[in-house]
Amino acid sequence: MLLRNIDQSSGLCNGTRLIINQLGKYVSAAKVISGSNIGQKGFIPRLSLIPSYKRIPFKFQHRQFPINVSFAMTINKSQGQLLKHVVIYLPQPVFHMANYMSQYLESHLAVI
C-alpha cells in the first residue's frame, strides 16, 4: 500500500494498493491493483525524510520507499471496493461456540 501521494494522474496516491514487480536501490516498479487506474504501471522513488525535531541540535536524514506491506485493510480503506473473489483460510477453528461445541461433542461421544 502506498503511503504518500506521488502522481495522482497515474493513480499513485495515498492508500493505493500495488504489486511490486521490481525493487531497486533507488526506484521500485509497481502495478496498480486498486482505484481507477488498475493495471497501470508506475515507478516509486525512495524519498528522503528529514524530521524537524526542535529538541535535538542537528538534523538527520533517512531514505525509504513510501510503501507498506499490507495483508488487510481497515473498513474505511475498503469501502467502495469491489472484489471478484474473497478467500478466508482458517487452519484452526476461530469461532468460540464452534470450538466449545466440537469439544463438547468429542468428550460426550468418547464416553458413550
N, CA, C and O of each residue as an XYZ file, in Angstrom:
448
protein
N       0.849     -1.161      0.000
C       0.000      0.000      0.000
C       0.898      1.228      0.000
O       1.884      1.306      0.733
N       0.533      2.172     -0.833
C       1.298      3.408     -0.953
C       0.939      4.349      0.188
O      -0.234      4.486      0.534
N       1.940      4.996      0.773
C       1.726      5.838      1.949
C       1.715      7.330      1.652
O       1.365      8.119      2.529
N       2.088      7.744      0.445
C       2.128      9.169      0.096
C       1.615      9.368     -1.325
O       1.628      8.445     -2.139
N       1.164     10.583     -1.610
C       0.769     10.941     -2.968
C       2.031     11.175     -3.791
O       2.855     12.021     -3.446
N       2.179     10.425     -4.876
C       3.347     10.587     -5.746
C       2.936     11.185     -7.084
O       3.492     12.198     -7.509
N       1.962     10.562     -7.754
C       1.491     11.049     -9.061
C       0.010     10.705     -9.174
O      -0.349      9.568     -9.483
N      -0.838     11.682     -8.925
C      -2.273     11.421     -8.903
C      -2.813     11.047    -10.276
O      -3.755     10.260    -10.363
N      -2.246     11.585    -11.353
C      -2.742     11.249    -12.688
C      -2.453      9.791    -13.048
O      -3.180      9.190    -13.839
N      -1.404      9.227    -12.475
C      -1.076      7.813    -12.713
C      -1.736      6.886    -11.704
O      -1.589      5.668    -11.801
N      -2.458      7.438    -10.740
C      -3.114      6.630     -9.736
C      -2.245      6.280     -8.554
O      -2.620      5.439     -7.737
N      -1.078      6.918     -8.444
C      -0.174      6.653     -7.324
C      -0.477      7.635     -6.200
O       0.212      8.639     -6.022
N      -1.521      7.318     -5.452
C      -1.996      8.179     -4.367
C      -1.932      7.431     -3.049
O      -1.743      6.215     -3.016
N      -2.090      8.162     -1.980
C      -2.101      7.580     -0.644
C      -3.210      6.531     -0.542
O      -4.363      6.810     -0.870
N      -2.859      5.323     -0.085
C      -3.827      4.253      0.094
C      -3.988      3.340     -1.102
O      -4.741      2.369     -1.026
N      -3.309      3.615     -2.206
C      -3.410      2.770     -3.397
C      -2.714      1.435     -3.140
O      -1.599      1.392     -2.619
N      -3.382      0.359     -3.512
C      -2.778     -0.966     -3.376
C      -1.959     -1.264     -4.623
O      -2.379     -0.968     -5.742
N      -0.785     -1.853     -4.418
C       0.163     -2.103     -5.501
C       0.733     -3.510     -5.398
O       0.741     -4.128     -4.333
N       1.208     -3.994     -6.538
C       2.049     -5.188     -6.564
C       3.423     -4.714     -7.011
O       3.569     -4.162     -8.101
N       4.426     -4.927     -6.175
C       5.789     -4.510     -6.503
C       6.397     -5.561     -7.418
O       6.530     -6.725     -7.039
N       6.769     -5.140     -8.640
C       7.353     -6.059     -9.618
C       8.870     -6.119     -9.504
O       9.460     -7.196     -9.592
N       9.503     -4.960     -9.308
C      10.953     -4.896     -9.165
C      11.276     -3.941     -8.033
O      10.645     -2.895     -7.886
N      12.252     -4.308     -7.246
C      12.675     -3.474     -6.142
C      14.136     -3.147     -6.342
O      15.005     -4.002     -6.170
N      14.407     -1.898     -6.709
C      15.777     -1.463     -6.938
C      16.309     -0.704     -5.740
O      15.636     -0.584     -4.717
N      17.522     -0.192     -5.875
C      18.136      0.542     -4.773
C      17.496      1.912     -4.594
O      17.344      2.377     -3.465
N      17.118      2.566     -5.692
C      16.561      3.914     -5.617
C      15.123      4.014     -6.109
O      14.413      4.949     -5.740
N      14.683      3.073     -6.932
C      13.346      3.119     -7.524
C      12.759      1.705     -7.521
O      13.474      0.723     -7.718
N      11.461      1.620     -7.296
C      10.786      0.332     -7.422
C       9.688      0.446     -8.475
O       9.052      1.491     -8.609
N       9.472     -0.623     -9.212
C       8.431     -0.666    -10.231
C       7.224     -1.383     -9.646
O       7.355     -2.428     -9.009
N       6.043     -0.804     -9.872
C       4.835     -1.364     -9.277
C       3.677     -1.329    -10.261
O       3.664     -0.541    -11.207
N       2.705     -2.199    -10.016
C       1.484     -2.270    -10.812
C       0.308     -1.963     -9.894
O       0.187     -2.550     -8.818
N      -0.558     -1.045    -10.316
C      -1.696     -0.615     -9.517
C      -2.777     -1.694     -9.556
O      -3.131     -2.180    -10.630
N      -3.305     -2.071     -8.379
C      -4.360     -3.085     -8.324
C      -5.633     -2.562     -7.666
O      -6.545     -3.340     -7.384
N      -5.707     -1.255     -7.418
C      -6.932     -0.671     -6.864
C      -7.128      0.726     -7.434
O      -6.189      1.342     -7.939
N      -8.358      1.217     -7.348
C      -8.650      2.552     -7.851
C      -9.076      2.536     -9.301
O      -9.439      1.490     -9.840
N      -9.033      3.696     -9.933
C      -9.485      3.812    -11.321
C      -8.402      3.480    -12.336
O      -8.702      3.350    -13.523
N      -7.163      3.341    -11.909
C      -6.048      3.055    -12.822
C      -5.525      1.637    -12.655
O      -4.313      1.423    -12.665
N      -6.411      0.675    -12.504
C      -5.998     -0.710    -12.298
C      -5.219     -1.206    -13.509
O      -5.627     -1.000    -14.653
N      -4.094     -1.863    -13.242
C      -3.260     -2.411    -14.305
C      -2.166     -1.479    -14.784
O      -1.246     -1.917    -15.475
N      -2.244     -0.215    -14.436
C      -1.229      0.744    -14.870
C       0.052      0.541    -14.074
O       0.006      0.267    -12.874
N       1.190      0.675    -14.737
C       2.483      0.505    -14.078
C       3.069      1.872    -13.763
O       2.848      2.842    -14.488
N       3.813      1.929    -12.676
C       4.441      3.177    -12.280
C       5.722      2.910    -11.519
O       6.018      1.779    -11.135
N       6.470      3.975    -11.312
C       7.725      3.885    -10.582
C       7.605      4.666     -9.284
O       7.069      5.774     -9.258
N       8.107      4.082     -8.217
C       8.049      4.710     -6.900
C       9.478      4.973     -6.444
O      10.247      4.031     -6.252
N       9.845      6.246     -6.267
C      11.216      6.562     -5.838
C      11.375      6.467     -4.327
O      10.403      6.557     -3.578
N      12.605      6.285     -3.899
C      12.899      6.402     -2.469
C      12.846      7.872     -2.106
O      13.360      8.716     -2.840
N      12.238      8.176     -0.995
C      12.101      9.565     -0.563
C      13.041      9.841      0.598
O      13.241      8.996      1.470
N      13.618     11.043      0.595
C      14.449     11.488      1.712
C      13.556     12.173      2.726
O      12.831     13.111      2.394
N      13.609     11.710      3.945
C      12.801     12.282      5.016
C      13.724     12.906      6.053
O      14.652     12.266      6.547
N      13.452     14.173      6.374
C      14.239     14.894      7.365
C      13.285     15.344      8.466
O      12.530     16.298      8.272
N      13.304     14.676      9.614
C      12.414     15.086     10.703
C      12.791     16.462     11.234
O      13.968     16.821     11.265
N      11.811     17.212     11.643
C      12.061     18.570     12.150
C      11.834     18.601     13.668
O      10.903     19.240     14.160
N      12.691     17.907     14.383
C      12.632     17.912     15.837
C      13.372     19.142     16.343
O      14.513     19.384     15.948
N      12.752     19.903     17.190
C      13.377     21.112     17.740
C      14.269     20.780     18.938
O      15.114     21.594     19.311
N      14.102     19.619     19.541
C      14.824     19.269     20.763
C      16.269     18.843     20.514
O      17.105     18.937     21.412
N      16.567     18.378     19.311
C      17.939     17.941     19.037
C      18.653     19.011     18.215
O      18.034     19.637     17.354
N      19.946     19.232     18.465
C      20.667     20.334     17.800
C      21.153     20.024     16.391
O      21.846     20.848     15.795
N      20.811     18.857     15.836
C      21.262     18.502     14.487
C      20.098     17.916     13.707
O      19.077     17.531     14.277
N      20.269     17.856     12.398
C      19.254     17.260     11.535
C      19.813     15.971     10.953
O      20.989     15.898     10.596
N      18.983     14.980     10.863
C      19.389     13.736     10.218
C      18.389     13.404      9.127
O      17.265     13.906      9.117
N      18.813     12.562      8.224
C      18.004     12.230      7.052
C      18.015     10.721      6.866
O      19.049     10.074      7.032
N      16.866     10.168      6.522
C      16.835      8.764      6.141
C      15.980      8.626      4.888
O      15.081      9.429      4.640
N      16.270      7.615      4.117
C      15.561      7.383      2.865
C      14.772      6.092      2.970
O      15.244      5.088      3.502
N      13.555      6.149      2.445
C      12.731      4.943      2.452
C      11.722      5.009      1.320
O      11.381      6.085      0.829
N      11.251      3.836      0.917
C      10.166      3.769     -0.048
C       8.865      4.065      0.697
O       8.661      3.562      1.802
N       7.992      4.868      0.113
C       6.730      5.194      0.792
C       5.674      4.112      0.611
O       4.549      4.391      0.197
N       6.046      2.877      0.925
C       5.126      1.754      0.786
C       5.119      0.967      2.082
O       6.057      1.035      2.877
N       4.053      0.223      2.279
C       3.907     -0.591      3.466
C       3.292     -1.924      3.042
O       2.354     -1.952      2.244
N       3.811     -3.006      3.565
C       3.235     -4.314      3.275
C       1.880     -4.379      3.965
O       1.766     -4.100      5.159
N       0.862     -4.746      3.209
C      -0.462     -4.833      3.827
C      -1.141     -6.120      3.388
O      -1.230     -6.418      2.197
N      -1.605     -6.856      4.342
C      -2.346     -8.072      4.087
C      -3.826     -7.870      4.340
O      -4.654     -8.697      3.956
N      -4.150     -6.773      4.985
C      -5.541     -6.471      5.297
C      -5.739     -4.968      5.235
O      -4.778     -4.199      5.257
N      -6.998     -4.559      5.156
C      -7.317     -3.140      5.112
C      -8.300     -2.816      6.220
O      -9.049     -3.676      6.683
N      -8.283     -1.569      6.632
C      -9.294     -1.133      7.584
C     -10.623     -0.998      6.858
O     -10.656     -0.972      5.627
N     -11.693     -0.916      7.586
C     -13.014     -0.786      6.975
C     -13.098      0.488      6.151
O     -13.696      0.493      5.075
N     -12.500      1.575      6.649
C     -12.556      2.850      5.923
C     -11.848      2.763      4.576
O     -12.333      3.320      3.591
N     -10.712      2.075      4.516
C      -9.981      1.963      3.254
C     -10.678      1.017      2.276
O     -10.507      1.157      1.065
N     -11.452      0.066      2.774
C     -12.056     -0.931      1.902
C     -13.442     -0.541      1.395
O     -13.996     -1.240      0.548
N     -14.011      0.542      1.884
C     -15.346      0.937      1.443
C     -15.333      1.286     -0.036
O     -14.446      1.996     -0.510
N     -16.307      0.791     -0.748
C     -16.438      1.104     -2.168
C     -15.593      0.242     -3.079
O     -15.615      0.451     -4.292
N     -14.846     -0.718     -2.555
C     -14.012     -1.575     -3.383
C     -14.789     -2.826     -3.749
O     -15.502     -3.391     -2.920
N     -14.647     -3.250     -4.987
C     -15.305     -4.461     -5.462
C     -14.262     -5.547     -5.635
O     -13.212     -5.318     -6.235
N     -14.544     -6.711     -5.118
C     -13.637     -7.844     -5.225
C     -14.357     -9.001     -5.906
O     -15.502     -9.301     -5.567
N     -13.698     -9.654     -6.863
C     -14.306    -10.791     -7.546
C     -14.370    -12.010     -6.638
O     -15.374    -12.722     -6.615
N     -13.298    -12.249     -5.889
C     -13.218    -13.424     -5.020
C     -12.683    -13.002     -3.658
O     -11.792    -12.158     -3.557
N     -13.230    -13.591     -2.638
C     -12.728    -13.398     -1.279
C     -12.505    -14.777     -0.690
O     -13.413    -15.608     -0.683
N     -11.301    -15.025     -0.197
C     -10.953    -16.319      0.368
C     -10.517    -16.107      1.809
O      -9.704    -15.232      2.105
N     -11.062    -16.912      2.685
C     -10.653    -16.868      4.086
C     -10.092    -18.234      4.423
O     -10.792    -19.243      4.340
N      -8.834    -18.259      4.803
C      -8.161    -19.505      5.169
C      -8.102    -19.583      6.688
O      -7.444    -18.767      7.333
N      -8.779    -20.548      7.245
C      -8.812    -20.744      8.694
C      -8.277    -22.138      9.007
O      -9.044    -23.100      9.010
N      -6.983    -22.266      9.270
C      -6.428    -23.595      9.540
C      -6.907    -24.182     10.864
O      -6.855    -25.397     11.057
N      -7.371    -23.336     11.774
C      -7.898    -23.788     13.055
C      -9.237    -23.097     13.283
O      -9.449    -21.999     12.769
N     -10.137    -23.701     14.032
C     -11.406    -23.042     14.330
C     -11.163    -21.740     15.092
O     -10.352    -21.699     16.018
N     -11.865    -20.685     14.702
C     -11.666    -19.397     15.350
C     -12.908    -18.902     16.077
O     -12.836    -17.930     16.830
N     -14.036    -19.551     15.864
C     -15.267    -19.111     16.496
C     -15.433    -19.847     17.822
O     -15.327    -21.072     17.879
N     -15.686    -19.116     18.849
C     -15.726    -19.667     20.199
C     -16.784    -20.765     20.346
O     -16.507    -21.821     20.915
N     -17.973    -20.524     19.844
C     -19.047    -21.504     20.017
C     -18.746    -22.800     19.267
O     -19.045    -23.886     19.764
N     -18.164    -22.696     18.093
C     -17.808    -23.892     17.333
C     -16.758    -24.700     18.084
O     -16.826    -25.929     18.110
N     -15.791    -24.029     18.694
C     -14.782    -24.725     19.482
C     -15.429    -25.430     20.672
O     -15.127    -26.586     20.966
N     -16.303    -24.730     21.333
C     -16.965    -25.296     22.503
C     -17.814    -26.502     22.115
O     -17.787    -27.529     22.793
N     -18.567    -26.375     21.023
C     -19.447    -27.470     20.598
C     -18.633    -28.685     20.172
O     -18.996    -29.814     20.503
N     -17.538    -28.474     19.441
C     -16.743    -29.617     18.997
C     -16.096    -30.315     20.190
O     -16.033    -31.544     20.218
N     -15.613    -29.558     21.177
C     -15.033    -30.174     22.368
C     -16.099    -30.923     23.169
O     -15.848    -32.006     23.697
N     -17.281    -30.335     23.250
C     -18.379    -30.949     23.984
C     -18.779    -32.280     23.340
O     -18.948    -33.290     24.022
N     -18.927    -32.256     22.010
C     -19.333    -33.476     21.311
C     -18.259    -34.550     21.395
O     -18.562    -35.728     21.583
N     -16.990    -34.136     21.253
C     -15.905    -35.117     21.339
C     -15.860    -35.781     22.720
O     -15.667    -36.992     22.825
N     -16.037    -34.985     23.768
C     -15.975    -35.551     25.115
C     -17.167    -36.459     25.406
O     -17.011    -37.485     26.068
N     -18.347    -36.100     24.922
C     -19.525    -36.925     25.198
C     -19.609    -38.149     24.281
O     -20.150    -39.182     24.675
N     -19.082    -38.039     23.076
C     -19.082    -39.199     22.189
C     -18.060    -40.226     22.652
O     -18.250    -41.425     22.449
N     -16.981    -39.767     23.271
C     -15.968    -40.691     23.774
C     -16.489    -41.479     24.960
O     -16.060    -42.612     25.177
N     -17.412    -40.904     25.739
C     -17.956    -41.572     26.914
C     -18.929    -42.673     26.501
O     -19.002    -43.707     27.164
N     -19.670    -42.469     25.429
C     -20.709    -43.432     25.021
C     -20.130    -44.695     24.525
O     -20.866    -45.605     24.144
